[in-house]
Amino acid sequence: MCEQGGFNTMAKKHGLAKVVLGVGAAAVAGKVAFDKFKQTKERFAKEENDSFDDEIRKYNAIGEKKVIEVEDEVFAGCELKAVASKTVLDLGLAVFEKDVYINFSSNASSVTIILPEGVNATCDISRKIAGVKNLVDNVDEEGIHTVYIIGKAVCSNVEVIPVNFYVDEEDEEDSDFVEEDDCLASDDDFDDDVIFDEKDGDVEVEVKVINGKVSDNEQKKPEASETNTDKEEAEETEKEEAEETEKEEAAADDTEETETIDIEEV
């Protein structure tokens, strides 16, 4: 029993030691990864700053959302690196005087390159678990410059689009909706000559005006009037019956008097 208890204790200590070693290894690995990320970020920032005055600029992004805009200046090409980031290279307002190259590298990132109208685009990107879309409509015309995008993409999504690409799509969607004003009728939509044609004869229009709810007194007035009329008719009938009754009684009295006179004479 003592040997078995000692064996269990040793096993528990051995398991606890493994847990401690695992946590320590994870902490060390996390620190190493963070230090490497920090060093890479500093190196990327230094490369980009050092190339500020160069003809071929370097644009780098790591673990961030970055928008790079080139406006109203000649674009001669660039180097682009994206690591675990969402990067947009907006060349919609850039000036192109010749064919240019973009050396491209993307790792676990989403990259969008926007080109102005009148510029062709050609992609030569080696990819691994990545999607690459070139949505620029190339044209075969003299004087049209081409942007060559060369590089690699790993676990990334890459899009090359013309300027205002998504804005045009939103406009098309909005055109499917009917404005509220278009559903409302205007005075010009009605033709009085058709609705009220005098050739077919006069048109009588009955107009009923409802002023509102009738008060209780106004509702009772007709009833009171009808009651008075019925009362008057009843009084006249009673009066006529009384007159007839008086006439009958008078006639009866005359008859009795006549009979009395005849008896006396006899």
Residue frames relative to the residue before (quaternion, step in Angstrom):
aa qw qx qy qz dx dy dz
M 1.0000 0.0000 0.0000 0.0000 0.00 0.00 0.00
C 0.6591 0.5048 -0.3157 0.4595 3.54 0.95 -0.85
E 0.6401 0.5204 -0.3270 0.4610 3.54 1.04 -0.79
Q 0.6546 0.5073 -0.3153 0.4633 3.62 0.99 -0.84
G 0.6503 0.5046 -0.3234 0.4669 3.58 0.96 -0.81
G 0.6523 0.5067 -0.3205 0.4637 3.56 0.96 -0.75
F 0.6253 0.5389 -0.3302 0.4579 3.58 1.09 -0.74
N 0.6528 0.5057 -0.3118 0.4700 3.61 0.98 -0.85
T 0.6438 0.5187 -0.3270 0.4578 3.56 0.96 -0.80
M 0.6485 0.5103 -0.3121 0.4708 3.58 0.97 -0.84
A 0.6455 0.5234 -0.3223 0.4534 3.59 1.01 -0.81
K 0.6475 0.5134 -0.3172 0.4654 3.57 0.98 -0.84
K 0.6551 0.5048 -0.3100 0.4690 3.56 0.95 -0.88
H 0.6454 0.5216 -0.3177 0.4588 3.57 1.01 -0.83
G 0.6592 0.4989 -0.3066 0.4718 3.62 1.01 -0.84
L 0.6444 0.5161 -0.3195 0.4651 3.57 0.99 -0.80
A 0.6299 0.5343 -0.3287 0.4580 3.55 1.05 -0.77
K 0.6365 0.5253 -0.3272 0.4603 3.59 1.04 -0.75
V 0.6420 0.5194 -0.3226 0.4627 3.56 1.01 -0.85
V 0.6560 0.5111 -0.3077 0.4624 3.56 0.91 -0.89
L 0.6599 0.5014 -0.3063 0.4683 3.56 0.94 -0.88
G 0.6494 0.5236 -0.3194 0.4495 3.60 1.04 -0.83
V 0.6571 0.4946 -0.3086 0.4779 3.58 0.94 -0.88
G 0.6566 0.5123 -0.3152 0.4551 3.57 0.94 -0.82
A 0.6545 0.5102 -0.3136 0.4615 3.56 0.99 -0.84
A 0.6428 0.5156 -0.3237 0.4650 3.57 1.03 -0.81
A 0.6483 0.5143 -0.3208 0.4607 3.58 0.97 -0.82
V 0.6520 0.5040 -0.3131 0.4721 3.56 0.98 -0.84
A 0.6570 0.5077 -0.3147 0.4598 3.59 0.95 -0.90
G 0.6442 0.5215 -0.3230 0.4569 3.59 1.00 -0.81
K 0.6575 0.5040 -0.3082 0.4676 3.57 0.98 -0.84
V 0.6414 0.5207 -0.3207 0.4632 3.56 1.02 -0.80
A 0.6589 0.5047 -0.3062 0.4663 3.57 0.97 -0.89
F 0.6554 0.5059 -0.3152 0.4638 3.58 0.96 -0.85
D 0.6478 0.5114 -0.3195 0.4655 3.60 0.96 -0.83
K 0.6533 0.5069 -0.3154 0.4654 3.58 1.00 -0.81
F 0.6302 0.5260 -0.3226 0.4713 3.58 1.03 -0.84
K 0.6638 0.5108 -0.3005 0.4563 3.56 0.92 -0.91
Q 0.6618 0.5020 -0.3036 0.4667 3.57 0.95 -0.87
T 0.6557 0.5076 -0.3126 0.4633 3.58 0.97 -0.87
K 0.6412 0.5256 -0.3220 0.4571 3.59 0.97 -0.82
E 0.6573 0.4956 -0.3072 0.4775 3.58 0.97 -0.84
R 0.6503 0.5100 -0.3188 0.4640 3.59 0.98 -0.80
F 0.6376 0.5225 -0.3238 0.4643 3.60 0.99 -0.84
A 0.6674 0.5017 -0.3069 0.4568 3.59 0.91 -0.91
K 0.6512 0.5143 -0.3184 0.4583 3.60 0.99 -0.81
E 0.6399 0.5240 -0.3267 0.4573 3.60 0.95 -0.85
E 0.6758 0.4950 -0.2980 0.4577 3.57 0.91 -0.92
N 0.6743 0.4879 -0.3037 0.4638 3.60 0.93 -0.83
D 0.6608 0.5179 -0.3141 0.4432 3.61 0.98 -0.78
S 0.7071 0.4496 -0.2645 0.4775 3.59 1.14 -0.57
F 0.3293 0.7896 -0.4789 0.1970 3.59 1.24 0.14
D 0.7626 0.3500 -0.1864 0.5110 3.61 0.97 -0.84
D 0.5129 0.6493 -0.4250 0.3670 3.60 1.22 0.04
E 0.5774 -0.5785 0.4457 0.3650 3.54 -1.24 0.47
I 0.7330 0.2843 -0.1703 0.5941 3.56 1.09 -0.79
R 0.2016 -0.8111 0.5410 0.0937 3.56 -0.24 1.27
K 0.2874 -0.7175 0.6054 0.1901 3.54 -1.34 0.41
Y 0.0627 -0.7837 0.6180 0.0033 3.55 -0.86 1.04
N 0.0173 -0.8158 0.5755 -0.0548 3.55 -0.68 1.18
A 0.0110 0.7807 -0.6247 0.0125 3.55 -1.16 0.69
I 0.0571 0.7850 -0.6141 0.0586 3.54 -0.97 0.93
G 0.8602 -0.0086 -0.0345 0.5088 3.54 -0.80 1.09
E 0.6741 0.4580 -0.2939 0.4994 3.61 1.00 0.76
K 0.4094 -0.6415 0.5758 0.2989 3.52 -1.41 0.07
K 0.0365 0.8358 -0.5374 0.1063 3.56 -0.47 1.23
V 0.1199 -0.7682 0.6274 0.0431 3.54 -1.00 0.95
I 0.1114 -0.7911 0.6010 0.0224 3.58 -0.71 1.14
E 0.0555 -0.8146 0.5772 -0.0157 3.58 -0.61 1.15
V 0.0991 -0.7554 0.6465 0.0406 3.54 -0.99 0.96
E 0.0301 0.8350 -0.5412 0.0949 3.56 -0.33 1.29
D 0.8808 0.0004 -0.0152 0.4732 3.52 -1.09 0.94
E 0.6439 0.4437 -0.3684 0.5028 3.57 0.92 0.93
V 0.5885 -0.5934 0.4188 0.3553 3.53 -1.19 0.56
F 0.2023 -0.7704 0.5960 0.1017 3.55 -0.86 0.99
A 0.1290 -0.8233 0.5524 0.0214 3.54 -0.65 1.21
G 0.7075 -0.3871 0.2621 0.5300 3.58 1.24 0.04
C 0.0519 -0.8008 0.5962 0.0223 3.58 -1.29 0.24
E 0.3458 -0.6626 0.6079 0.2681 3.49 -1.45 0.05
L 0.0804 -0.8137 0.5757 -0.0078 3.56 -0.81 1.05
K 0.0075 -0.7778 0.6277 -0.0303 3.56 -0.87 1.08
A 0.0139 0.7898 -0.6120 0.0377 3.58 -0.92 0.95
V 0.0059 0.7859 -0.6160 0.0539 3.55 -0.80 1.10
A 0.8402 -0.1168 0.0427 0.5278 3.58 -0.66 1.15
S 0.5777 0.5730 -0.3648 0.4526 3.56 0.89 0.93
K 0.3413 -0.6752 0.6043 0.2499 3.53 -1.43 0.12
T 0.0026 0.8429 -0.5304 0.0906 3.55 -0.29 1.32
V 0.0907 -0.7693 0.6314 0.0346 3.55 -1.07 0.87
L 0.1140 -0.7606 0.6371 0.0508 3.57 -0.82 1.07
D 0.0945 -0.8299 0.5498 -0.0067 3.56 -0.19 1.35
L 0.0030 0.7987 -0.5985 0.0623 3.54 -0.46 1.30
G 0.2759 0.8162 -0.4744 0.1808 3.58 1.23 0.40
L 0.7701 0.2944 -0.1657 0.5411 3.61 1.12 -0.62
A 0.4364 0.6962 -0.4613 0.3348 3.58 1.23 0.34
V 0.3887 -0.6979 0.5557 0.2303 3.57 -1.30 0.47
F 0.1407 -0.7884 0.5966 0.0509 3.58 -0.85 1.04
E 0.1133 -0.8100 0.5749 0.0248 3.56 -0.72 1.13
K 0.7865 0.0767 -0.0332 0.6120 3.58 1.31 -0.23
D 0.6468 -0.4616 0.4055 0.4518 3.56 -1.33 -0.05
V 0.1001 -0.8096 0.5782 0.0170 3.57 -0.95 0.90
Y 0.3110 -0.7374 0.5754 0.1686 3.53 -1.37 0.37
I 0.1343 -0.7442 0.6486 0.0861 3.52 -1.18 0.76
N 0.2061 -0.7647 0.6020 0.1018 3.56 -0.53 1.22
F 0.1000 -0.8630 0.4912 -0.0631 3.48 -0.37 1.34
S 0.0773 0.7685 -0.6330 0.0517 3.56 -1.11 0.80
S 0.0437 0.8064 -0.5845 0.0780 3.57 -0.78 1.08
N 0.0019 -0.7871 0.6159 -0.0340 3.54 -0.95 0.95
A 0.8332 -0.1109 0.0197 0.5414 3.59 -0.59 1.23
S 0.5427 0.6133 -0.3836 0.4268 3.57 0.91 0.94
S 0.3127 -0.6847 0.6169 0.2301 3.49 -1.44 0.16
V 0.0206 -0.8215 0.5667 -0.0597 3.56 -0.56 1.20
T 0.0536 -0.7792 0.6245 0.0014 3.55 -0.97 0.97
I 0.1063 -0.7769 0.6197 0.0327 3.57 -0.86 1.03
I 0.1488 -0.8028 0.5760 0.0398 3.58 -0.63 1.19
L 0.1078 -0.8052 0.5828 0.0197 3.58 -0.77 1.08
P 0.5058 -0.6495 0.4653 0.3255 3.61 -1.11 0.58
E 0.6290 -0.5099 0.4136 0.4163 3.54 -1.30 0.15
G 0.7657 0.3561 -0.2626 0.4668 3.54 -1.11 0.66
V 0.6509 0.4446 -0.3200 0.5256 3.56 1.25 0.46
N 0.3162 -0.7402 0.5628 0.1883 3.58 -0.94 0.90
A 0.1730 -0.7753 0.5995 0.0978 3.56 -1.29 0.40
T 0.0418 -0.7794 0.6251 -0.0073 3.53 -1.03 0.93
C 0.1727 -0.8054 0.5634 0.0639 3.58 -0.78 1.06
D 0.0060 0.7513 -0.6595 0.0235 3.54 -1.03 0.91
I 0.2268 0.7976 -0.5045 0.2405 3.55 0.47 1.31
S 0.2775 -0.7240 0.6061 0.1774 3.54 -0.81 1.00
R 0.0670 -0.8382 0.5409 -0.0197 3.57 -0.74 1.01
K 0.0773 -0.7640 0.6401 0.0261 3.50 -1.23 0.67
I 0.7980 -0.1274 -0.0020 0.5890 3.55 -0.43 1.31
A 0.5449 0.5913 -0.3946 0.4448 3.57 0.86 0.99
G 0.2669 -0.7456 0.5892 0.1603 3.53 -1.28 0.50
V 0.0701 -0.7898 0.6094 0.0004 3.56 -0.93 0.97
K 0.0158 -0.7968 0.6033 -0.0307 3.58 -0.79 1.07
N 0.0955 -0.7573 0.6445 0.0453 3.53 -0.91 1.02
L 0.0717 -0.8469 0.5266 -0.0193 3.57 -0.19 1.33
V 0.4568 0.6649 -0.4589 0.3723 3.58 1.23 0.38
D 0.3270 -0.7323 0.5659 0.1914 3.58 -0.90 0.97
N 0.2310 -0.8002 0.5420 0.1116 3.55 -0.28 1.27
V 0.1526 -0.7773 0.6065 0.0685 3.55 -1.09 0.79
D 0.3455 -0.7311 0.5557 0.1931 3.54 -1.11 0.78
E 0.3278 0.7256 -0.5321 0.2879 3.54 0.20 1.33
E 0.5484 -0.6175 0.4533 0.3353 3.52 -1.17 0.59
G 0.7779 0.3243 -0.2522 0.4754 3.56 -0.99 0.86
I 0.5634 0.5728 -0.3959 0.4447 3.60 1.29 0.02
H 0.2756 -0.7743 0.5522 0.1399 3.56 -0.73 1.08
T 0.2960 -0.7601 0.5626 0.1343 3.54 -1.25 0.60
V 0.2506 -0.7286 0.6206 0.1458 3.53 -1.14 0.82
Y 0.1675 -0.7885 0.5884 0.0627 3.56 -0.66 1.17
I 0.1222 -0.7928 0.5965 0.0276 3.56 -0.63 1.20
I 0.0203 0.8221 -0.5600 0.1010 3.56 -0.38 1.31
G 0.4571 0.6865 -0.4839 0.2927 3.58 -0.90 0.87
K 0.4764 -0.6483 0.5086 0.3067 3.56 -1.17 -0.65
A 0.1305 -0.7701 0.6221 0.0544 3.52 -1.26 0.62
V 0.0488 -0.7888 0.6124 -0.0178 3.55 -0.85 1.06
C 0.8326 -0.0712 -0.0006 0.5492 3.59 -0.72 1.13
S 0.5249 0.6348 -0.3856 0.4157 3.58 0.96 0.89
N 0.2709 -0.7119 0.6189 0.1919 3.50 -1.40 0.21
V 0.0471 -0.8171 0.5731 -0.0413 3.57 -0.62 1.18
E 0.0173 -0.7885 0.6143 -0.0232 3.56 -0.94 0.98
V 0.1025 -0.7426 0.6591 0.0612 3.54 -1.09 0.86
I 0.0497 0.8343 -0.5374 0.1123 3.56 -0.40 1.25
P 0.4926 -0.6275 0.4984 0.3395 3.61 -1.19 0.42
V 0.6375 -0.5300 0.3903 0.4004 3.54 -1.23 0.44
N 0.8274 0.1798 -0.1766 0.5019 3.58 -1.12 0.80
F 0.2789 0.7907 -0.5067 0.2006 3.59 1.17 0.44
Y 0.7384 0.3948 -0.2283 0.4968 3.59 0.76 -1.03
V 0.5900 0.5635 -0.3750 0.4402 3.60 1.11 -0.55
D 0.6461 0.5121 -0.3221 0.4654 3.60 0.97 -0.81
E 0.6358 0.5229 -0.3388 0.4557 3.60 1.00 -0.73
E 0.6486 0.5101 -0.3211 0.4649 3.60 0.98 -0.80
D 0.6301 0.5281 -0.3410 0.4558 3.61 1.04 -0.74
E 0.6458 0.5158 -0.3238 0.4604 3.58 1.00 -0.79
E 0.6473 0.5076 -0.3240 0.4673 3.59 1.01 -0.76
D 0.6591 0.5139 -0.3149 0.4497 3.57 0.98 -0.82
S 0.6220 0.5646 -0.3482 0.4160 3.60 1.10 -0.65
D 0.5934 0.5784 -0.3656 0.4239 3.60 1.21 -0.36
F 0.6541 0.4935 -0.3115 0.4813 3.56 1.22 -0.38
V 0.3614 -0.7239 0.5505 0.2059 3.57 -1.05 0.83
E 0.4569 -0.6840 0.4952 0.2797 3.55 -0.86 0.96
E 0.5884 -0.5995 0.4137 0.3509 3.56 -1.12 0.68
D 0.6374 0.5399 -0.3342 0.4366 3.59 1.03 -0.75
D 0.6203 0.5556 -0.3516 0.4277 3.59 1.14 -0.63
C 0.6598 0.5114 -0.3082 0.4562 3.60 1.19 -0.48
L 0.6245 0.5477 -0.3392 0.4415 3.58 1.23 -0.33
A 0.4228 -0.7062 0.5118 0.2460 3.56 -0.99 0.87
S 0.2286 -0.7613 0.5936 0.1255 3.55 -1.08 0.75
D 0.6911 -0.4750 0.3395 0.4260 3.56 -1.30 0.19
D 0.6441 0.5420 -0.3298 0.4273 3.57 1.12 -0.64
D 0.5968 0.5933 -0.3624 0.4006 3.60 1.23 -0.36
F 0.7040 0.4219 -0.2559 0.5107 3.62 1.24 -0.26
D 0.1969 -0.7609 0.6109 0.0954 3.55 -1.03 0.90
D 0.3418 -0.7714 0.5014 0.1914 3.58 -0.35 1.26
D 0.6251 0.5587 -0.3490 0.4188 3.59 1.08 -0.70
V 0.6762 0.4729 -0.2944 0.4822 3.57 1.11 -0.60
I 0.6886 0.4838 -0.2882 0.4569 3.57 0.92 -0.91
F 0.7835 0.1616 -0.0704 0.5959 3.60 0.93 -0.94
D 0.0293 0.8176 -0.5699 0.0763 3.56 0.29 1.28
E 0.3308 -0.7785 0.5043 0.1738 3.58 -0.53 1.20
K 0.5445 0.6269 -0.4090 0.3785 3.58 1.21 -0.38
D 0.6901 0.4776 -0.2849 0.4632 3.59 1.05 -0.63
G 0.6739 -0.4561 0.3062 0.4940 3.58 1.22 0.12
D 0.6601 -0.5018 0.3712 0.4179 3.50 -1.31 0.22
V 0.2780 -0.7454 0.5858 0.1546 3.46 -1.07 0.77
E 0.1961 -0.7815 0.5841 0.0979 3.53 -0.67 1.12
V 0.1165 -0.7876 0.6043 0.0300 3.48 -0.80 1.04
E 0.2205 -0.7754 0.5817 0.1086 3.53 -0.68 1.13
V 0.1070 -0.8005 0.5896 0.0129 3.50 -0.69 1.13
K 0.0969 -0.7814 0.6158 0.0296 3.56 -0.78 1.05
V 0.1496 -0.7876 0.5956 0.0504 3.50 -0.79 1.08
I 0.1366 -0.7773 0.6120 0.0511 3.52 -0.75 1.08
N 0.2753 -0.8050 0.5072 0.1377 3.54 -0.39 1.23
G 0.7099 -0.3823 0.2796 0.5212 3.54 1.09 -0.47
K 0.7356 -0.3952 0.3046 0.4582 3.52 -1.25 -0.32
V 0.4029 -0.7110 0.5233 0.2416 3.55 -0.89 0.95
S 0.4657 -0.6907 0.4781 0.2783 3.54 -0.92 0.94
D 0.6556 -0.5296 0.3683 0.3926 3.53 -1.28 0.41
N 0.6279 0.5425 -0.3416 0.4414 3.61 1.06 -0.73
E 0.6634 0.5007 -0.3105 0.4613 3.56 1.01 -0.88
Q 0.6450 0.5161 -0.3355 0.4528 3.56 1.07 -0.69
K 0.6859 0.4980 -0.2849 0.4476 3.57 1.08 -0.67
K 0.5242 0.6644 -0.4042 0.3470 3.60 1.21 -0.48
P 0.6749 0.4669 -0.3361 0.4622 3.68 0.73 -0.80
E 0.6412 0.5252 -0.3404 0.4440 3.57 0.97 -0.77
A 0.6456 0.5137 -0.3221 0.4643 3.57 1.02 -0.82
S 0.6369 0.5321 -0.3272 0.4519 3.59 1.01 -0.83
E 0.6603 0.5017 -0.3139 0.4624 3.57 0.95 -0.90
T 0.6365 0.5390 -0.3268 0.4445 3.60 1.02 -0.78
N 0.6470 0.5189 -0.3138 0.4621 3.60 0.99 -0.86
T 0.6470 0.5239 -0.3194 0.4526 3.57 0.96 -0.86
D 0.6622 0.4991 -0.3110 0.4644 3.56 0.91 -0.91
K 0.6386 0.5397 -0.3256 0.4413 3.58 1.01 -0.80
E 0.6514 0.5139 -0.3100 0.4643 3.56 0.98 -0.92
E 0.6503 0.5115 -0.3241 0.4588 3.57 0.93 -0.86
A 0.6489 0.5194 -0.3216 0.4536 3.60 0.98 -0.81
E 0.6448 0.5211 -0.3212 0.4577 3.58 1.01 -0.85
E 0.6489 0.5110 -0.3211 0.4634 3.58 0.97 -0.88
T 0.6479 0.5188 -0.3258 0.4527 3.57 0.98 -0.83
E 0.6530 0.5111 -0.3109 0.4644 3.59 0.97 -0.89
K 0.6398 0.5325 -0.3199 0.4526 3.55 1.06 -0.85
E 0.6580 0.5040 -0.3114 0.4648 3.55 0.95 -0.90
E 0.6518 0.5118 -0.3223 0.4576 3.57 0.98 -0.84
A 0.6344 0.5286 -0.3294 0.4579 3.60 1.04 -0.80
E 0.6424 0.5198 -0.3209 0.4628 3.59 0.98 -0.86
E 0.6577 0.5016 -0.3147 0.4655 3.58 0.91 -0.87
T 0.6424 0.5231 -0.3280 0.4541 3.55 1.01 -0.84
E 0.6411 0.5191 -0.3206 0.4656 3.64 1.01 -0.82
K 0.6431 0.5206 -0.3264 0.4570 3.55 1.00 -0.85
E 0.6571 0.5093 -0.3155 0.4575 3.56 0.96 -0.89
E 0.6555 0.5086 -0.3155 0.4606 3.57 0.99 -0.85
A 0.6408 0.5206 -0.3221 0.4633 3.59 1.03 -0.83
A 0.6476 0.5098 -0.3200 0.4672 3.56 0.97 -0.82
A 0.6432 0.5174 -0.3269 0.4602 3.55 1.02 -0.79
D 0.6394 0.5209 -0.3283 0.4605 3.64 0.99 -0.78
D 0.6347 0.5245 -0.3319 0.4604 3.57 0.99 -0.83
T 0.6516 0.5205 -0.3194 0.4500 3.57 0.96 -0.81
E 0.6565 0.5066 -0.3145 0.4620 3.61 0.95 -0.81
E 0.6418 0.5197 -0.3273 0.4592 3.57 0.97 -0.84
T 0.6500 0.5196 -0.3221 0.4514 3.56 0.97 -0.87
E 0.6519 0.5040 -0.3165 0.4699 3.57 0.93 -0.84
T 0.6430 0.5314 -0.3312 0.4410 3.62 0.96 -0.80
I 0.6440 0.5197 -0.3051 0.4712 3.58 0.98 -0.89
D 0.6627 0.5063 -0.3205 0.4491 3.55 0.90 -0.89
I 0.6398 0.5200 -0.3293 0.4603 3.60 1.00 -0.80
E 0.6545 0.5165 -0.3187 0.4509 3.62 0.91 -0.88
E 0.6436 0.5136 -0.3301 0.4616 3.54 0.95 -0.82
V 0.6573 0.4927 -0.3240 0.4693 3.56 0.96 -0.71
